Amino acid sequence: LISSGIVLEILEELKEYAPYESSVFTLIGNIYIYKRRNMHERAMFHYGIVLYLKPTATYAATIKSRWREVFASAYEGYT
């Protein structure tokens, strides 16, 4: 298996070549959540870019759902 750091480097480089490809930003957001656990702000930033790029309705619903999960877990315990 390839480490998440290497995958993140590749995706960051790919982002330069395909700046309007929402799937690249989604994958980057997923890495920040699932592989690097405590980088919720970075994940939300990349999910925000995905929504700005106007994905299909189904894809947007999936991203919004993940965004809510990230927000809930990032601010868990704060009231």
N, C-alpha and C positions, 0 to 999 in steps of 0.2 A: 504494500500500500504506500501511496505517496503521502507525505506529511501535509497537514493543512497549510503550513507556512509556504510551501512550494506552490501549492494550488492557488493560494491567495496571490502570490507574486505573478503567476501566469495570468490569472483573471484581471489583475490590475493592469498588466501589459495589454491584454486583449481589450480592456476598456478604452485604451487609447486608440486602438484600430477600429473599434465598433462602438462609438460613443452613444449611439441611439438604440442599442440592443438591450432591451429590458431584462432578458434572461441572464445576461452577464451580471447586472446589478443585483438580481435576485440571488444568484449563486454566491456573490460576495456577501450579501446580507446573511445568508444561511450559514456561511462559514463563521462569521462574527458571532452568531448565536450559538450554533451547535458545537463548534470546535474550539472557540475561544471564550466561551461562556459569559464573561463579564463585560463584553463590549456591546452593550445594548444600544448605546447612542449611535455607534457606527452602523449597526444593523438598521436602525430606524432611518438614518440618513440615506442609506442605499435603497431601502424600500420606498422612501419618499421620492427618490429619483425615478424608480420604476413607475410609480403612480403618475408622475409628471409626464412620462413618455407615453401616456395614454394606452395602456395595454387593453386587450379584449376584456369584456365584462367579467367573464369567468376567472381570468387570470387576475384581474383587479380585486375580485372578491377574495381570492386566495391570499393575495398580498395583504389586504386589509385585515384579514383574520390573523395572519402572522404578526402584523404590526400590533394588533391588540394583545396578543400573547406576549410579545416582547415588552410592551409597555407595562402590562400587569406584572410580569416577573421582575422587571427593572425597578419597579416602585413597590414591590411587595413589602409589607410592613409599615409603609408610610400611610398615615391617615390624616 
